[in-house]
Amino acid sequence: MQMRELALFAGLAGLGLALVSRPAKALVKDGVQLDGLEPEMVPAVHVANSVALELSGEPTTITSGLEGEHGEGSLHFEGLAVDVRRLDRHVDQFGGVHFIDLALAERQARAIRAALPSDFDVVLEATHVHIEFDPPHA
């Protein structure tokens, strides 16, 4: 599967991770629509990429933006949510996809959650980490 690259600056300070201070490239799965992503989501993508680089040495892959099948009222359609691939994803020699290290995926989600302000929700799903900007309403 081909991926297009999305250049991101990964030098985010104060995250408690040894973040790189040079541009890093996150991958974007073919077909993912990021045009229309709201500015509030840019730091979330940076954080997800920095966490992936720190925990796995590999960039994150954005697997969903404004497209795809999501529940009614999903913030994806408003440009306020993205999904990133779990770091424990493994493709076997026959093309089968397996998730082999739940503890790694949990660390990934926890690190993203800890690095973002409380206006963001981070949810570990079966195949991805969902990140959305959903501040409390007054």
Summary of the structure (lengths in Angstrom):
residues: 138
radius of gyration: 14.3
end to end distance: 43.6
largest distance: 51.3
contacts: 395
relative contact order: 0.18
helix: 26%
strand: 29%
